[in-house]
Each structure stands twice: as structure tokens, then as C-alpha cells.
């Protein structure tokens, strides 16, 4: 009988929490009305939706009217960037992003570039960190929005968001957005403490369902809707709201906030134990050594392809990745590692191991044996593929 898979790809998605499913099922079964309907069935759905929105807002230190429910992190990011860019186009067409953003930010910005917006990319250092002063140097009074992610989805580096927000807001009228999708399970996200105008999250990174997320938009922040129809979400995002999924997001976020102080140190200790077994002999850490997410162990493996390592591990019963799940299947090396200064031959050795709330000591014991062995076998395969090597 095969042992269960050791799942170390929580940065891609987390398993649905039983508590979240338990909260969603009664809503799916019993609260099926349209929350925009005025009759009793609709009012019951509205009450459940309003309750979920209040809980999401409370977890972020926001007010309910500042929460826009979306289909996930990608839609939240697109609504933030495109919505703010078009709303602010009268003041200017400059958009500032970092070089290590998720593809949702990168490609939304490139889309806007085709419509005449000027995209300025702020470089990252060797650890994937963004210098707040360099962000400020890129901002002019003609800038509509700046976007820098809270924590990187590939290498786990945490950015100095408050310091960046302070620099951005020295320029009156410039909006600051942060992609907090990867950070949400692990870091406190009080929007006032961070100083952000817009913030994006997704439920499935938190153990909630796929297909639901939220955008925080500070009161008074003007964004142009990107899908049109009814008056839902205060005209910011048309379409009948998925009440059960909103409840799932709220429940997952509540649980993450309540458990964070207990879960983060345990997961960080497991991550460090795995690092002790993996690092060395040409396996080096990527991302910031200390300012990083507690669950993230991202490395580059010398003399081997990261894809070969992850394939061997998959066959051995361990799930991990070479980087962003959104880029799986791409022949290109990670744009994040490229921005951090890694040449292509090094970047192709990328392996990302990301732990979660459910990761156990026994799983780390298995991983500590499986990963070094997979690296050894991948190197042997690489050497055999090159005659005389």
C-alpha cells in the first residue's frame, strides 16, 4: 500500500478546510435565493452575504462597504489595476509595478500598456526585495497606481509594504495596491497598518474554496468596474454574488487570523528542519533569508533541472513545484529569479517546497529523505544526458 502523498505545494493551493465546507453546505442547501431579491428568500441570502462581508472586513481592519467580492485573486488584482488606471487616467498614464509581481499584475499591466499606459518596472535585489526609495523615484504626479506584492509567491520574500506605501503617498492622489494573496494565511493584513488603498486576497490559499476572493478598496478610492451588468458590489463588480463561497472565504479568513499565532511558529520550525536536510552541496536558498514567509523553502539546485527533481518527487509521493503554479508548462525560466539576477542555467534548477497548516512532523521526516535523494538522481540523469560530463 502506497503512503499518502506528502503535499508541499501550499503556495499553489491549500486543501479545503472541513470547517469551511461545514459552513458552506447549509448555505448551498438552504440559502439559495438571489441576494438582490426583495422577498424573504432573497433577504435571507442578503443577510448571509452581509454577514460574510462584515467578517472579511473585520479580518482586514476595514469596513464592509470597502470589500468587493470577486471570483479570486486574479480578478481582484485586475479590478484594482485596470479599475484604478482607467479611473486615474485623467491625471496621468503611468503605472509602477515591481519586477517580481505575480503574472496577474504583470499581465494586467502589459494589457494596459497596449492602451497607452506607461509601465515602469522597479527592480528587485538578489533577495527579491524592493527598495522603497526606488519605488518613490519611479512615481511622479502623473502616476495613477503603484502595485507591489506583500509576499512573493515563488521565493517567499516579504516586502516592506508600509514603507513603500508611505513613499507612494508622498505624491498626492497616487493609489497603492498590494497583492496579498500569498501572504494572507501567514501575515497580519490590517489595511491601516499597511497603509494601502487596495488589497487583493483569494480564499483557496487559506483553505477556502477556489473561485472566490476579495478586493479591499479604501473608502473614497475610485475604480472603474471591469464587468458590467447590475448594481452588485456598489456598482464595482456586476453579477449575482455567490453567497456560499463568500461564507467560505469569511470562514477561512477567520480561522487563519485566529490560528496564526500558533500555526506560524510551528510551520516555520518544520520549514527550517527541512532546510537543514536540503540546503548545501550546490542547493542554495532563494529569496530573503529572514524576511520571508514562514512556510516557504525555495531553492536552486546546481547541476540539475528543477523540473526533473519535481517529477522524481511526484513519482516518489511528494508534491511540490518549480515555481508559480500559474506558469506550469511554460518553457521559460521564472521571471522572478531572472529579476533577482539568476542566469537562466541557474534558474532552471528552481524547486519550491511550501508547507501548510496541515503539514506534519512525519511528512517532514519523509521529505527530508526524499528531496536530497531526488536531487541526487536528477543530477545523475543530467550527467548522463551530457556525454563526457
N, C-alpha and C positions, 0 to 999 in steps of 0.2 A: 504493500500500500504506500503510495506516494505521500510525503509530508505536504502539509498545506504550503502554498506559495508565501514566501516572505515578501511582503509588499513594501517596497521602499521607493515609491513614486508618488508620495502625497502632495508634492508640488503640482502634479498633473491633475489629480483629483483625490478626494478623500471618500471613503465608504460612507454611505448614508447611515446616519446615527439612528438606532432604534427609537430613541426618544423623539426624533424629528418625524419619523414615519408614524409613530403613535399620535403625534399632534396633527398630522396631515389627514389621516384616514377619516376621522369623523367629519372633517370639513369637506373632503371629497364626496363622502356619502350623503351628508345631511345638509350642508350649507352650499347648495348648488345654484343659488339664484344669482342674477346679474346685479352686482353692487350699485349699478346706476338706476335700477328699477325702484319705483317709489312704493310698491306694495310690500307686504310683510316679508315675503320670501326674499325680495331684494334688500330690504332693510337688515335682515339677518346677515346676509353676505357683507353688506356695508359695515356692520358692526365688527365682524371678524376681520375685515380688511383694515379698518381704522385701528383696531387693537394691535394688529401686526405692525402697522406703520409706527404706532406710538412706541412699541418695543424696539424697533430698529433705530428710531430716532434717539431713544434714551441710551442705547448702547454706544452711539456715536457722539453724545453730548449735543444733539441737535434738537430741533422742534419737528413735529410730524409734517408740517407743511413744507419743510425743506427736503423731504425724502421723495424721490421719484423712483417708483418701482419699474424695473426693466426685465429683459429676458436674460441678463447675465452681465459679466464684466465687460465683454466686448461691446455690447450695446451701450452700457453706461459710459465707457470711455469715448465711444463715437459721439454720443449725445453731448458729452462735456466739450470735446474738442471742436467738433463741427458746429454745435449749437452756439458755443461762445465765440468761435471765429466769425460766423456769419452775423451774430448779434453785435460784435465789436468791429465789423469791417469798416464802419464809417470813421473810426478813429485811426485805423491802420490795418495792414495786411501781414504783419509779422507774427509768426508763431515760433516759440522757443521750446525745444524738447531736448532731452538728454540722449546721448549716443547709446544708452543701454536699455532703452524702453522696450516693453513688450511689443510684439508685432501689431497689436490693436492700436497702440499710439503711433507707432512708426508708419503704418499704412494709412491710417486716418489722416496723418499729416501729409503724406505723399499725395493722397487724393485731393486735399485742399490746395496743394501746390499746383495741381493742374488747373485750378480755377484762379490762379494769380496770387495766391498767398506765398509769402517769403518764409521759407522754413530755415531756421537757424538751429544747428545741432551743437550742443555743448559737449565737449569731450569728457571722457572718464579717465581716471588714473589707473594704474596697474591693478588696483584692487576693485575697480568698478565704482569708485566713489566720485561724486560730482562736487566740485568746489563751488560753494555759494557765491563767491566773488566772481567766478567766471559766468555764472548764470546772470548775475546783475550786469556784467559787462555786455551781455548779449541782448539785454532788454532796453528798449527805447520807449518813448512816449507814444510811438506808433504801434506798439505791440498789443495784440488782442489777448493772448493767453500764453502761459508757460505751463508745461507739464513735465514733472519729474516723479518717477515712481517711488513709493515708500520703501519697498524692498524688492530686490531683483529676483525674478522667478527662476533664473538659471544658477547664478552663483551665490544668491542669498544675501548680498551686500545691502545693508540698511543705510539709507541716505539721511543727511541732516536736514530733514524737511522743514522744521521750524526756522532754522537759519536761512534756508532758501526762500521760504515764504516772506520772511522779514525783508530780504533784499528785493524781492519782486514787488512788494507793496510800497517800497520807496517811490515807485512810479505809479502815480495815481491812476486808477481805472484799469490797471492790468490785472487780469484774473490768474489765479494759480490753482491748477488741478494736480491731484496725485492719484495714481493708480495704486490702490491699497489692497488689491485682490489677493496677492500673495502674503501680505502682512497680516491680514485680518485675523487668522487663527492665533497669532503669536504676539502681536504688539498692541498696546492700547491705542485707540484711534479716536481720541477726543478732538473734534474738529477745531475747537477754540485753542486747545493746547498746540495743535499742529499749525494753526493759522491759515488753513486752506479755505478756498472759496468753493471748490468742487472736489469730491472724493468718490471713487468707484470701488464697489465690492461685489463679490459673487458668492452665492450660497454654497456651491459644491466644494469649494476649498475648505469650508467649515464643517463638512459633514452634513450639509443640506442637499437638496435636490439640484440637479443640473437644470438650467433653463430659467433661473430667476436670479436677479441681482438688484442692486440699488445704486442710485446716484444721489449723493448729498449735494445740494445746491444752496449755498448760503442765501438767506433771505435778501432780496434786492438784486441778486445775480440774474442777469438777463441771458437766457439761452433760447435759440430758435429751435422749435421742435423738428425732429428729423423724420417722423412719420405722422401722418395727418389723418384725422377722422373725427372722433368725438372729443368731448371735453375732459376725458380722463386725465388724471395726474396734473390737474390745474393747467390743462392745455399743453403740457410739456411732452406728453408721450401718449398718443391716442391708442385705443384698443382696450377691450374688456379685460380687466385685471384678473389674474389667476389667484384667487383668494387662498386656496390651499397651499400653493407654492410660496405665497407671501408669508403665511403662517410658518412654513418650513424654514424660510430664511430667518424669520424672527426667532424661532426656537433655537436654531443652530447658533445664531449670534449670541443669544442669551447664554447658552451653555458655554460657549468659548470664553465669554467675559467672566463668567462665574468660576470657571476652572483654570483660567490662565495662570494664576499664581502657583498653582500646584503642578500643572502639567509642564510648563516651560522648563523648570529646572530638571525634571526627570528626563524629558526628551533631550535636552542639551547634554546631560551626562551620558545618555546612551549614544548620542551622536559622537561625543568625544571618545568614547570607548571604541567605537567603530573606526574612528580616525586613527587611533593608535595602531589598529591592526592593518590599515590600508596604506597610510602615508609612508613615504620612504622608498628607496630603490627605484627612483625615477617616477614616483607617483607624488605629485605636488598639489597642494590646495589651491583652488582658485577662489577669488573673492576676498573680502576683507577678513583678516584673521580673527578679529574680535567683534567688529560691528557687522554682525551677520545674523540671519535668522537662526534660532536655536535648533531647528530640525535639518538644516542644510549641510550636507557634505558633498561639495562639488570639487572634482579633481581633474587634472590632465595626466594621462598615462603616456610616458615616453615609450617609443618603440612598439606601439600597438594602436589599432583603431578602436575608438570608443564604441563604435557600433558592433565590432566583433566581441568586445567584452560584454556588452549588454545582451547580445544574442546567446552567448555561452551561459550567462547567468539566468536568462529566461529558461533555457533548457534544463538548467540545474534547479529551477524552482525559486528564483529570486527576480522580482520585477523592479527594474529601475530604468533610467533613460540616459541619453547622451546630452539632453538639454531640454528646451521647451517642447512640450507635447504638441504645441501648435505648429512646430516645424518638422515633426517626424516625417520621414520620407524625403526630405529635401537633401539634395546633394551638396548644398552649400554649408560651409562651416558656420558656427554660431557668430552672429553679428555682435553679440555681447563680448565674446572673447576677442574678436577682432578689434573692437573698440578699446579693449583693455590692453592691446599691444601684442597679443599672441599671434605668431605667424601661423599660416594655415596648417603646416605639418604638425605643430603642437596642438592646435585647436581641434584637430581631428581625433585626438586622444581623449576628448572630454567624456566624463562619466558623472552623472548626477544621482546621488543617493539621498533621498529625502524621507525622513521619518515622520510619524504622525502620533496622534494621541493614543492609538491602539497598538503601537509598536511595543514589543515585549523584550525582556532580557534574553529569553531563549532565541528569539529571532535575531537579535544582535550577535549572539553566540554563533548561530549558523552563518550569518552574513560575514562575520569576521574570518571564517574559514573559507567560504565560497568566493568572496571577492578577490583575495590575493591569488587563489588558485586559478580563477578565470583570467586574471591579468597575465599570469604565467603562460597559460595555454594560448591566449591571444598573441602574446609575443612570439611564441614558438611558431604559430601559424604565419605571422608576419615575416619571420625569418626564413621560413620555408618558401614563401612566395617570392623572395628576392634571392636569386642564385648567388652564391658566394658570400652571402651576408653572415 
